[in-house]
Amino acid sequence: MKRSVFFQTPESRKGDIITAALKIIDRSGIKGLTVARLAQEVGFVESALYRHFKSKRDLIAFILDNTLEEARSHFEAVEENLTDVLEALKKLLYLHLNFLEQYPGIFKIIYSDEIHLGDEELLGKLDLLTSAIINFIKKIIQKGKEQRKLNQDLDITIGAIHFLGLIYTAFSYWTIKKRKVSLKKVGELLLEQYLEGVRA
């Protein structure tokens, strides 16, 4: 399986650029990301950045592609033991939240109006990412219904979308609270309530 840039060593040039770009986006949003600011953050001259990425849009596309690869690595980790679907859902949630806690700028990319309104190709990449996550959650929920561990009346698609909403809600609350609360704990409390509604 292809490894995402997030697995690369800190000395990787592209890894350095991505880490710096996400820090800027986290502080100032996508509009705050400029080549000049990025070059200053990384310690490159601007011309050196263009050897790795042709444009800011090219950089954002690369981040989305690699976020998809990262999500797929999460799926692999969860699939190692799908005998307990409730634990599988918990593990998946924690993997996603831990990743977003490490790279919070990704959240601003995923929910940016610049992607939603301005660029069909980037929106397509975002749709691919979201669909991959939802489809994997649906797979877990389907297995849970087959094992009679989840409510037989549960709509698989709605259940998956609702689960995805836990990630958004937990991260948003964590941000509003200036990241002074535990993101994992917030996610855990939301998950408990979610499971109360879907458990058989």
Beta strands, then each sheet from edge to edge (+ up, - down):
end
